[in-house]
Structures are given as structure tokens and as C-alpha cells.
Amino acid sequence: MECSSKAVFKKEFFRKLLHLPALFFLLLGNFYLKTSVVLLLLLLLIYSAEYLMRRIFQKETPFLTDLITRLRRSPQFDFGPFFLALSLILLLLFLPMISALCGTLLIVVSDAAAAWAGLSFGTHKIFYSQKKSYVGSFTFFVSAFLCLIFLIGFYPALALSLFGCLLESLPVGQLDNLLVPLGVALFHCLLFYQA
């Protein structure tokens, strides 16, 4: 891996690590739904307010601006964290916890594994999505299957892994932080959830 590739990998590694608190919010929401939703809404507000302060008023928030600047993909508003928090709120409010967990695990674990594998080894890009690689998508599928098999069984895990892999491979940019968890959770809820 070249020096610039290592820098990109390192930045993406730390960006994807920030997906981990999603599991905390899901766990918290299992016991304290209102608290979890309010905290996620507060994070959305702070994240958006920091961008507006910086963009409109040219004012920086010392710690927050530095953290967001280091982790964002471009100078524009990075919708990735916004969509992730929004998907968690929707999952917590409207879907069964097991379905929400399936969707969240895939965006936290499998999306990160796909990004890391794709950056490291993904030389062949998917024909319909030039930012995604076959290696990254395969890694997504395998890691999703391994995460889900012990949680929901073989056939549901296989189906959700394939569906999640398809959703993640779509050229939707940062919208995948909303599309993958919600899509997988809805798919699970509709096909496999039994109350």
C-alpha cells in the first residue's frame, strides 16, 4: 500500500470506527427508548449547528470543528453521520429490536469491513458503481453473514446478507447509511419477524 493509500485507509478506518456507538444507542434504546432518541436528535442538532456556524458565520467550535474536519469526506456537509443517526431513530421508533439490530450490525460491522477491504485490495470496481469494488462487496456479504447467522439462523442470515450486500453496492453515496440499515431491517421484519 502506498503512502497516500495508507493515509486514506487510516482516515477511513477512524471514520468507520465512529459507527460503533450506533450499537450503544440501539442497546440504550432497548431499555430507555426516549432517552436514546433524544440523545440521537441532540447529536443531529449539534452536528448540523456546527456546520452552520462554520459555513454561515465563519465561527469554529474548538473541539467539535476539529473532529468533524478531520473525519469528513469533503468540505461540504457530510450527510453520512446525519443519515446514520436518522436511521437509528427510525429503527428504534418503528421496527422490532431484532430487525433494528440486524440493520445496525450490517452498517456498523459489514460496511466498515467492506470499506477497509475495498481500499486495501479492491482493484476491480463494480460495473454499475465505480466507487465500490467486488472485494469490498464480497467482504460485506461474508461479514454480514457471520454477524447474523448466530442471531437469526442460516437462511435468514443468507438472505439478509445478500440483500444488504446489494443495497451497499448501489451508487448512492452517503445515503447508504440510511438505506442499508433501514432496508435490511425492513426486509427482516417483513420476511422473518414473528411477534
Secondary structure as GFF3:
##gff-version 3
##sequence-region A 1 195
A	DSSP	alpha_helix	3	17	.	.	.	ID=ss1
A	DSSP	alpha_helix	21	31	.	.	.	ID=ss2
A	DSSP	alpha_helix	33	56	.	.	.	ID=ss3
A	DSSP	alpha_helix	62	71	.	.	.	ID=ss4
A	DSSP	alpha_helix	79	94	.	.	.	ID=ss5
A	DSSP	alpha_helix	97	105	.	.	.	ID=ss6
A	DSSP	pi_helix	106	110	.	.	.	ID=ss7
A	DSSP	alpha_helix	111	121	.	.	.	ID=ss8
A	DSSP	beta_strand	125	126	.	.	.	ID=ss9
A	DSSP	beta_strand	129	133	.	.	.	ID=ss10
A	DSSP	alpha_helix	134	152	.	.	.	ID=ss11
A	DSSP	alpha_helix	154	169	.	.	.	ID=ss12
A	DSSP	three_ten_helix	173	175	.	.	.	ID=ss13
A	DSSP	alpha_helix	176	191	.	.	.	ID=ss14
###
